Amino acid sequence: HSSRYMPRYSDQWNRWAKVCGAPLKQAEFAEFIEEVRADIREPEAAKLLDVVRAFKASKKMEFDSVVYQANGDVKLVYDEKTLQTGASGVLPEQMKLGIPVYFRGDVYAVPVFIRYRVGNGGVQFQLKLDRADLIEDAAFTDMAAKIGEGTRIDVYLGRR
């Protein structure tokens, strides 16, 4: 006899995986943070929400050229800087979530990178799960071990 189990992802994991990689306008990002505040462990969700709501950024570009008369050489310098301001503090580069990977599974610490871009008439934010593949693998390995211990049956990955 054999049994096959294909776990489904948790609603929290699906929600974060769906939004990661997609550019979000400032209001959309603030609304998302508000909706998923229970998932955020670090920084404090309320503080992060305040920072996002009051976030301001600007781009400063400098272009300089120098022509050397003696030999005709040209030196070009282009410098682009993004300046971040806001009354509530600096946007963190990373946040940590506490969510299950699989439905009714254990909660895992999931790091998420926070990125932003200035342009196209505003600020756009983008999130990226850090090494989601390793977290999924650890969650699956832990779940398979629990199934094996609970049933006292060897668990195999793939076909035997």
Secondary structure, 3 states (H helix, E strand, C coil): CCCCCCCCECHHHHHHHHHCCCCEEHHHHHHHHHHCHHHEEECCHHHHHHHHHCCEEEEEEEEEEEECCCCCCEEEEEEEEEEEECCCCCCCCEEEEEEECECCCCEEEEEEEEEEEEECCEEEEEEEECCHHHHHHHHHHHHHHHHHHHHCCCCCCCCC
